[in-house]
Amino acid sequence: MNLRTDQIERIKDLGYTESEARFLYIVAIHSGYFTLGQFRTFTGTRYGKRPTSFAHKLTERGHAAARDYLRRGFVFHLFSRTVYGQIEKDNLRNRRRHSFDFIRTRLVLLDFILANQDLAYFETEQDKVSFFCESLGLSKNLLPARVYDGDPGSRPAIRHFVDKFPLFLAPPSPGASPVVTFSFVDSGSATVSDFATHLVAFQALLRQLGTFRFVYIAPKDAPFRRAEERFKSVMKRPLECDISADILRYFAIRKKWENREYVVPVTEDLEFLSEAKRRFQTDRFEYLYGSWRSGSLNERDLQVEFRQLVPDRTVIFETYLVKGNPSPLAVDGRRG
């Protein structure tokens, strides 16, 4: 992690110690929210005067607010423009108030960051855009984006990588070269469909990369198996394998759907059809589908053409079990 010394000194100028300033920098960049348990983990301290004094300084100076959730503990929100301004990040959206689910996800994300401080993170949206567009020479149109409406009379704003999940360079194994690593943070409430939607948003970008890794981060290991299965179906197999079989399957399911041959819809087929429509949505595939359906293009011709396009690509999926401090926002299945 690259902590700029000059920016740490500026936070210290607000009355914080070296370790407090470093912690606030990490929170401001990656989360916006934290618990005193996470502060104790970072500083190696226990319950007592030091974390209590830190909390008092933050609230008394108006740099953070403490919120008590269900009388189970406090979550602190670092919102002060003064603190963010010291690190030249006063426009970060972490300053704003957020939903319960957002906060819960940020706490899990911060646990991951605190446990992996040695990684080379891309900290801001601009850092990520610069890496892919300038260092790798990719088009900005390939990046995951969301459009936000501005004030009346202003133009909508396009933001990239709005999830703010950890994105970093790291070797997939000891001695290997670093590869770009994406992630998805599940606070305990995400579904497999949420993960699939996230992957689809990144598909255009990931198709341009020769090698990449994707890490599924969660505080429980229950969703890991299903997440890996969905990753293989949505991302790994389509990117690493001969796509001719997928194209033929897409054509066959689409034809059956258009001919109303499904008496009882097959969930797996419909999910594949939905994903394939996004994947094969160019004019070229529309022309091939029309030719195949009319009988002027046979399956053998399709296979010969697309078997030549098998990419030289390595796609890595990993899971990471966060073992952080219990959060007052943690999901308790027994409570419902």
N, C-alpha and C positions, 0 to 999 in steps of 0.2 A: 504494500500500500504506500502510495506516495503522499506523505504529509508535508506540505510546504512549511518550512521553518518560519518564514516571515508571517504567514497567516496564523500559525500557532501563537506566535509572539503577540499578534494583535488581539487574539482572544484573551491571552494572559493579561493584557493591558486593562481588560474589563474587571480584573480582580480575581482571576482564576489561577490555580496552580498549573504546572506543566501537564500533569496527568489529566486534570479536569479539562484543560483546553484541548488536549488531544482527543479526549472522549467526545466533547461537544462538536469538534470538527467532524468526526466520524458520524455522529448522529445527524448533524445538519446535512451532510452530503447524501447519506444512504437511507435515512429513516424519517427523521423529524420527531419520532416518538421513542421513549425508552422507559425502563423501570429502574429503580435503585438496585435491584438484583443484578441487572446488566452492568450498572456502574461498578458494583462490588466485584463482579467477575473481571472487568477490564482492569481495575486497580489492584486486584488481589487483596481486598479488604473484607472485613466482616461487618455485621451489624454494629453500629456504634456512632461515635461522634463524627467521623469523617464523612460518610454518606449523608448523614443528617445535616451537617454544615453545608454540604454541596447543594442539597435540596433547598435549604433556606436561602442561600445566595441567589439561586436561580429565580425563585418566586418573589423574593423581596425586591430584586432589581428589575422585575418585569420581563425577564428573558424567557421564562417558561411558566406553564400553568400545570397544576396537578389535578387530575380527575380521578375520583374514587369510583370504581366500577363494582356495583353490587356488594359493597363493603368487603371486597376480597383483596383490595390492594390498590395502589396508586399507579397511574400511568402519567408520565410527564410529556408535555408537548412543547418542544422548543420552537417558538414562533417569532421571537424578537427580530425585527429587521436589523437591529444594532449588531447582534451576533452574526447573522448571515452576511451583513455588510462587511464585517471584518475579514471574511474570506472571499469577498467579491462574488457572493452568490445570493444577493438579496432578492433575486427574482425566482428562486426555487419554489416550487409548489408545496414542498414539505412544510412551509410556514403556515399553510392554510389548515383550517379545521377539516376533519374528514370523518367518514362513516366508521361504525364499529368494526366492520369487516376489514376495511382498509387499515385501521390501526393494528388489528390483530395480525394481519399479514406483515406489516412493517416491523413488528416486534420479532417475529420469526426470522425475517430477513436480517435484522440487526444481530440476532444470535449467530447466524451464519457468518456475517462479516467479522464479528468479534472472535470467532473461532478460526478464521482464515485471514488474518491480517497480513500475511505474507504475499497474497495474490496481487497481481497487477490489474486493478480494476479500472474500467473506463467510468469516470465518476459522473460526468454530466452528459446531457443529450448531445451537446456540441462535440464532446470528446468521441462519442460513438459515431456520429455522422462523419467526422473528420477521418476516423480510422477506415471506415468502409468506402467513403467516396474519394478521399485523397490518397491514403496509403494503399488501398486495394484497387482504386480506380473504378468503383462501381457507380451506377446511376443512383441518384437519390430516390428515384421512383421505385426502386426495389426495396427500400427500407420500410418496416412496419410504421404506419402513420395513422393519425386521427385528426380530424378537422374540428376545430372549435370555433363557434360563432363569436364574433367580436361585438363591440358596442354598436348601436345603430349608426349606420353610415360608414362603418369601418369594414375592412376586408376580413374574411375568416382566416384564422391562423392554423397552420399545419404543424403539428408536433410529432416528433418521432420517438420511438421507444418509450411511450408514455407509461408502461408498466413499471419502469425503473428497477426491474429485477437485476441482480448481479450479472455483469457481463465483463469477462476478463480473459487474459491470455495466461495459459498454464500448460505444462506438459501433461499428457494423459497418463503417462507412466514414467517411472524414474529413468532418466537418461534420454528420454524422447524430447523432440522439439516442441516448444509451446504451440498450442492451437487455440483458436478463438472458442471460448466456452460461453454458451447461453444458459439460462436457467429459468425455472418456473418455481415460484414460492407458493406452497399450499399451507395455509394457516391451520388447516384441519376442517375447513368447510367447503373447499373446492371440489368439484365433481370432475369425472373423466371428460365430460363434454366441455367443461371450462378449459381443461388442458388442451383438448383437441382444437378449440377455437383459437387459443393462443398459438398453437403450432401453425395453423392455417395462415395467421397473420404474418408469420415469419417465412413461409414457404418460398416466396419469390426470392428473398435474400439468400436462404440456405441453398437453393439450387445453384447459386453462383460460386459456392465454396467447395474446394476440393476435399477438405477435411475440417470437421468441426465436432464439438462435443456439446451435449445437452444434459444438464443436471436438474433432477427433480428434487426440490428441497421441501421437507415437511417435518413436523414434530412427532409424527407417528408413522410407522412403516406399513400400515394397513393399505394405503392406496398404491404402493410401489409396483406391485405386480400388474395391476390393471393399467397403470400409467405407462409401464414399459410396453405392454401389448398395444396400447393405442399409439404410442410413439412409433412402433415398428410398422403399424398399418398406415399411419398418416405420413410418416416421414422416412424411416429407414429403408423399407422395401422399395417404395417408389423412387428413391434417389440412388440406391445402389444396384438395382436389378434391371434386367431387360424390361423395357416398358411395353413391349408389344403385347404381352399377355394382359396387362392392365387395360390397354386400349381396346383389345378385343372384348374383354369383359365389360367395359364401359359401353361399347356399342351394343352388345347383346342385352344388357339390362335396360339401356335406354330404349331400345326397340320394343322390348316387352312392355315397358311402362307406357310408351306412346300408343301401343296397340291395345292398352287396357287388358293385358293378359294376367295381371295380378289379381286373383280373387281375394286372397289374404296377403297383404303386403309383407314382404320379408324384410325385417329391420336391417339385417346386415347388407342386403342388396341396396336398400334405400340410402343407408349411410354411405356406401361406396359410391352410389350414383351422385349424391350431393357433393362429395369430395372431388370426384372425377370431373364434374361440370366446372368446378373452379380450376382444376388442374389442366384440363384440356379445353380451354375456352377460346382459343384463337381461330381465325378464319380457316387456317390450314386443317384443323381437326374437324371443323364443320364440313369442309369439302370432302375429307376422307370418309366421314360418316355417311354423307349422302351417297358417295360412290359405293361404299360397302353395302348400304341398305338396298340400293338399286341392283346390286349384283355385278356391277362393272369392275369392282375391286374385290379380290378374294383374300382369304385369311393368309395364305402363303405369301402373297405380295406384301402385305402389311408386316409380317414377321421378318421377311428379308430386309425391308427398309429400316425397321426400328431396332433390329438386333445389332446394327452397326453403331447404335448410339449408346451402348452400355458405358456409363461413365467410370473413370478411374477415381473413385471417391471412397473415403472412409468416414462413416457416421458412427459416433460413439454416444451411448446413452448410459447415464449413471444416476444413482439415487444417493441422497445425503440425508441422514437422520440427524436433525438438530436436537442437541441435548442441552438446552439452555435453562435459565431459571424459570420456574413456574410463573406464568403471566396471569394477572387478574382477568384477562380476556380469554383465557384458554377455554376450549370447548370441553365440557364434561358431559359425556354421553348419558351418565346416570341422572343428570339434572334435566336433560331434555333440551 
